[in-house]
Amino acid sequence: MHIMIPEENGRGSVVRLRHESEVLKGNPLGDPSVRDLFAYLPPGYSATDKRFPAVYCLTGFTGRGKMLLNDNAFTPNLAERMDKLIAAGTIQPMIAVMPNCFTWFGGSQYINSTATGRYEDYLSQEIVAAVDANFRTIADRNARAVMGKSSGGYGSLIMGMRHSDVFGLVCSTAGDAYFEYCYPNDFAKAFRLIKGDPIGFMRRFWSTEKQGRDDHAALNTIGMAACYSPDGESFDMPFDLETGEMREEVWARWIEHDPVRLVEKHAEELKSLKLLYVDAGTRDEFALDVGARILSRKLAENAIGHIHEDFDDGHFHISYRYDRALELISERII
């Protein structure tokens, strides 16, 4: 473990843990099984033997944990945000964990897939165990939250649905939900760019830093296909690679992963959470505000307590919404 960016005078510190994963060894993409795990430790951590609650912060598609520590003159990174909120008394001192679940396809959606690897197990089992072993956490579901934006919000919802014994508090900001609205608008763009060869597109994508206007649509569609419709170590695209026609049988497999469709199956797990918070901007470019509203209705229909909010913004540059999620987590976490 290497200490990085140590701070005094009321500020926390960021540490890096070099973690070797067993479940990611031999993954189909050859992605690294040894990864950096960053954690924010609150002010005074080294001066006490006190244990702290932990919040796991999941990045969106194409993101990695280290990204949350980027320097920006106008937007505080996660460590700076935690310092500010703790100093103001808005949140209690907490450990913030920043996992890296990135793949060659751009992301893992924090779920297991034969085409990418066992990232759901990696996060819910290995990373949590490593954090509890290396830092003074309160090793209890009610002292362990998970939050994130976009795909990170989706991953947070999945953790709450399938691993409520691990994570007792869940916050999703603009998380992927109601797939009919958030994905298909990219399919025609993706079809044109992929030109019948998803892996060929990926190789071209990685070969240059300069990306085209619609490249992200293709990358996102390929990445989601690898997560939602794997076929062994390969995957099925949701449209015909020769004509672009929707493949309904493949799309049906995607829908099985939609949080809106998973509510009833995991109702009891969701009811057990100390906090379930869902929000999105009313101008979200992927209509995730609509998805959040539909998800909220489905939760209410199943008598699942939750908080649903919206705000006047789009999908991008909304990390300021972390403040609201962290405040709610602080109010309800041990």
C-alpha positions in Angstrom: 0.0 0.0 0.0 1.4 3.4 -1.0 0.3 6.6 0.7 -0.5 9.3 -1.9 -1.4 13.0 -1.5 -1.1 13.1 2.3 -2.8 16.2 3.8 -3.0 17.9 7.1 -4.8 20.9 8.5 -8.3 19.3 8.5 -7.9 17.5 5.2 -8.0 13.8 4.5 -5.6 11.7 2.6 -5.7 9.4 -0.5 -4.1 6.0 -0.4 -3.5 3.5 -3.2 -3.8 -0.2 -2.6 -2.3 -2.5 -5.2 -4.8 -5.3 -5.3 -4.4 -8.7 -7.0 -7.7 -10.2 -8.1 -8.3 -14.0 -8.2 -11.6 -13.8 -10.1 -10.3 -11.6 -12.9 -7.3 -13.8 -13.6 -7.6 -15.3 -17.1 -10.5 -13.0 -18.1 -11.5 -13.3 -21.7 -10.1 -9.8 -22.7 -6.8 -10.2 -21.1 -7.5 -7.2 -18.9 -5.2 -6.8 -15.9 -6.1 -8.7 -12.7 -3.7 -6.5 -10.7 -5.2 -3.1 -10.3 -4.9 0.1 -8.2 -7.6 0.6 -5.7 -7.8 4.2 -4.4 -9.4 5.2 -1.1 -10.0 8.5 0.7 -9.3 8.5 4.4 -11.1 11.3 6.4 -9.2 13.9 8.5 -7.8 12.5 11.7 -7.8 8.9 10.4 -4.1 8.3 11.3 -4.5 10.0 14.7 -7.2 7.6 16.1 -8.1 4.0 16.2 -11.7 4.7 15.4 -13.5 2.8 12.7 -15.4 4.6 9.9 -18.3 3.8 7.6 -17.4 3.4 3.9 -19.0 4.6 0.7 -18.0 2.9 -2.6 -18.0 5.3 -5.5 -18.6 3.8 -8.9 -17.6 5.6 -12.1 -19.6 5.7 -15.3 -18.9 3.9 -18.6 -15.2 4.4 -19.7 -14.3 5.5 -16.1 -11.9 4.2 -13.6 -11.6 4.9 -9.9 -8.6 7.2 -10.3 -10.7 9.4 -12.5 -12.6 10.6 -9.4 -9.3 12.2 -8.3 -8.7 14.3 -11.4 -7.6 17.9 -10.9 -10.1 20.5 -12.2 -9.9 24.2 -11.4 -13.7 24.5 -11.3 -14.9 21.2 -10.0 -13.6 19.5 -6.8 -12.5 16.0 -7.1 -13.9 13.4 -4.8 -11.2 13.9 -2.1 -11.7 17.7 -2.2 -15.5 17.2 -2.1 -15.3 14.9 0.9 -13.0 17.4 2.7 -15.4 20.3 2.1 -18.5 18.4 3.1 -16.9 17.0 6.3 -15.4 20.4 7.3 -18.8 22.0 6.8 -20.5 19.3 9.0 -22.7 18.3 6.1 -21.5 14.7 6.2 -19.8 12.7 8.9 -16.2 11.5 8.3 -16.3 8.5 6.0 -13.9 6.4 3.9 -14.5 6.7 0.2 -13.5 3.8 -2.0 -12.8 4.2 -5.7 -12.7 0.8 -7.5 -11.4 0.2 -11.0 -13.8 -2.1 -13.0 -12.7 -0.9 -16.5 -12.5 -3.3 -19.4 -11.1 -3.2 -23.0 -14.7 -2.6 -24.1 -15.0 0.5 -21.9 -16.7 -0.9 -18.8 -18.2 -3.9 -17.0 -21.6 -2.5 -15.8 -20.3 -4.1 -12.5 -21.9 -7.4 -13.4 -20.5 -10.8 -14.3 -20.2 -11.7 -18.0 -18.5 -14.6 -19.7 -17.4 -12.1 -22.4 -15.7 -9.6 -20.0 -15.1 -11.2 -16.6 -16.5 -11.5 -13.1 -16.7 -7.9 -12.1 -19.8 -8.3 -9.9 -17.8 -10.8 -7.8 -14.7 -8.6 -8.0 -16.5 -5.7 -6.4 -18.9 -7.3 -4.0 -16.5 -10.0 -2.7 -12.9 -9.2 -3.3 -12.8 -5.4 -3.2 -15.0 -5.1 -0.1 -12.9 -7.8 1.7 -9.7 -6.0 0.7 -11.0 -2.7 2.0 -12.1 -4.1 5.3 -8.8 -5.9 5.7 -6.6 -2.9 5.0 -8.6 0.1 6.5 -10.5 0.7 9.7 -14.0 0.3 8.3 -17.1 -0.7 10.2 -17.5 -4.1 8.5 -21.3 -4.1 8.4 -23.8 -3.6 5.6 -25.4 -0.8 7.4 -22.1 1.1 7.5 -21.4 0.4 3.8 -22.9 2.4 1.0 -22.5 2.3 -2.8 -23.1 5.3 -5.1 -22.4 6.3 -8.7 -23.4 8.1 -11.8 -24.6 6.7 -15.1 -23.2 3.1 -15.4 -22.0 3.7 -11.8 -25.5 4.4 -10.8 -26.6 1.2 -12.6 -23.9 -0.8 -10.8 -25.1 0.7 -7.5 -28.6 -0.5 -8.2 -27.4 -4.0 -9.0 -25.4 -4.1 -5.8 -28.5 -3.1 -3.8 -30.6 -5.7 -5.6 -28.3 -8.7 -5.6 -25.9 -7.8 -2.7 -28.0 -6.1 -0.1 -26.2 -8.3 2.5 -23.0 -6.3 1.6 -24.3 -2.8 0.8 -27.0 -1.4 3.0 -27.3 2.0 1.3 -27.6 2.7 -2.4 -27.6 6.0 -4.4 -28.0 6.1 -8.2 -27.5 9.4 -10.1 -28.7 9.1 -13.7 -28.3 5.3 -13.6 -29.2 3.2 -16.6 -32.8 2.2 -16.4 -35.7 1.6 -18.8 -33.5 0.4 -21.6 -36.0 1.1 -24.3 -35.1 4.8 -24.0 -31.5 4.9 -23.0 -29.8 2.6 -25.5 -31.6 2.1 -28.9 -31.0 5.7 -30.1 -27.3 4.7 -30.5 -27.9 1.6 -32.5 -28.1 3.1 -36.0 -25.0 5.2 -35.3 -23.2 2.1 -34.0 -24.3 0.0 -37.0 -22.8 2.5 -39.5 -19.5 2.7 -37.7 -19.0 -1.0 -36.8 -19.4 -2.0 -40.4 -20.2 -5.6 -39.5 -17.1 -6.1 -37.3 -17.4 -5.0 -33.6 -13.9 -6.3 -32.7 -12.4 -4.5 -35.7 -14.0 -1.3 -34.6 -12.6 -1.7 -31.1 -9.1 -2.2 -32.5 -9.5 0.9 -34.6 -10.8 2.8 -31.6 -7.8 1.9 -29.5 -5.3 2.7 -32.2 -5.8 6.5 -32.1 -6.5 9.2 -29.6 -8.7 11.1 -32.0 -12.3 9.9 -31.9 -15.2 10.6 -34.2 -18.5 12.2 -33.2 -20.4 9.0 -33.0 -17.6 6.7 -31.8 -18.9 6.7 -28.3 -22.3 5.4 -29.5 -20.5 2.4 -31.1 -18.3 1.8 -28.1 -21.2 2.0 -25.7 -23.3 -0.4 -27.7 -20.5 -2.9 -28.0 -19.7 -2.6 -24.3 -23.3 -3.1 -23.3 -23.6 -6.1 -25.6 -20.5 -7.7 -24.0 -22.2 -7.3 -20.6 -25.9 -8.0 -21.4 -25.8 -10.5 -24.3 -22.6 -12.6 -24.0 -22.2 -15.8 -26.0 -19.3 -17.6 -24.3 -16.3 -15.4 -24.6 -17.9 -13.5 -27.5 -21.2 -11.6 -27.6 -24.3 -11.0 -29.7 -25.1 -7.5 -31.0 -28.7 -6.3 -30.6 -29.0 -5.6 -34.3 -28.2 -7.6 -37.5 -24.6 -6.8 -38.5 -25.5 -6.8 -42.3 -28.7 -4.9 -42.3 -29.0 -3.1 -38.9 -32.4 -4.7 -38.2 -33.1 -5.1 -34.5 -32.6 -8.6 -33.2 -35.5 -9.0 -30.8 -34.3 -12.2 -29.3 -31.0 -10.5 -28.3 -32.8 -7.3 -27.1 -34.9 -9.5 -24.9 -31.7 -10.6 -23.2 -30.7 -7.0 -22.6 -34.1 -6.2 -21.0 -33.5 -8.9 -18.4 -30.8 -6.7 -17.0 -33.0 -3.6 -16.8 -33.4 -2.4 -13.2 -37.1 -1.6 -13.9 -37.6 -5.3 -14.7 -35.5 -6.5 -11.8 -37.5 -4.7 -9.1 -40.1 -7.4 -8.5 -37.5 -10.2 -8.4 -35.4 -8.4 -5.8 -38.1 -6.6 -3.9 -37.2 -8.1 -0.5 -33.6 -7.2 -0.9 -34.5 -3.6 -1.9 -36.9 -3.3 1.1 -34.1 -4.2 3.4 -31.9 -1.2 2.4 -31.5 1.7 4.9 -31.4 4.1 1.9 -32.4 3.8 -1.8 -32.0 7.1 -3.6 -32.6 7.7 -7.3 -32.2 10.9 -9.2 -31.5 12.3 -12.8 -31.5 15.5 -14.7 -34.7 16.5 -16.5 -32.7 17.1 -19.7 -30.8 13.9 -19.6 -29.5 13.1 -23.1 -30.2 9.4 -22.6 -33.7 10.0 -21.1 -32.5 8.6 -17.8 -34.8 11.0 -16.0 -37.7 9.1 -17.6 -36.1 5.9 -16.6 -35.7 7.1 -13.0 -39.3 8.1 -12.9 -40.5 4.7 -14.3 -38.2 2.9 -11.8 -39.6 5.0 -9.0 -43.1 4.0 -9.9 -42.2 0.4 -10.0 -40.5 0.6 -6.6 -43.7 2.3 -5.2 -45.9 -0.4 -6.7 -43.8 -3.0 -4.8 -44.0 -1.0 -1.5 -40.2 -0.4 -1.6 -39.2 2.7 0.3 -37.0 5.1 -1.6 -36.3 8.7 -2.5 -36.7 10.0 -6.0 -35.6 13.4 -7.1 -34.9 15.2 -10.4 -32.9 18.4 -11.1 -32.6 20.8 -14.0 -29.6 19.5 -16.0 -28.4 17.0 -18.5 -26.3 13.9 -18.2 -22.9 15.4 -18.2 -20.8 17.5 -15.7 -23.2 16.7 -12.8 -20.7 15.5 -10.2 -22.1 18.2 -7.9 -25.0 15.8 -7.4 -22.7 13.6 -5.4 -23.2 16.2 -2.6 -26.8 15.3 -2.3 -26.1 11.5 -2.3 -23.4 11.8 0.3 -25.6 13.9 2.5 -28.3 11.3 2.5 -25.8 8.5 3.0 -24.3 10.4 6.0 -27.8 10.8 7.6 -28.6 7.1 7.5 -25.3 5.2 7.6 -23.9 4.0 11.0 
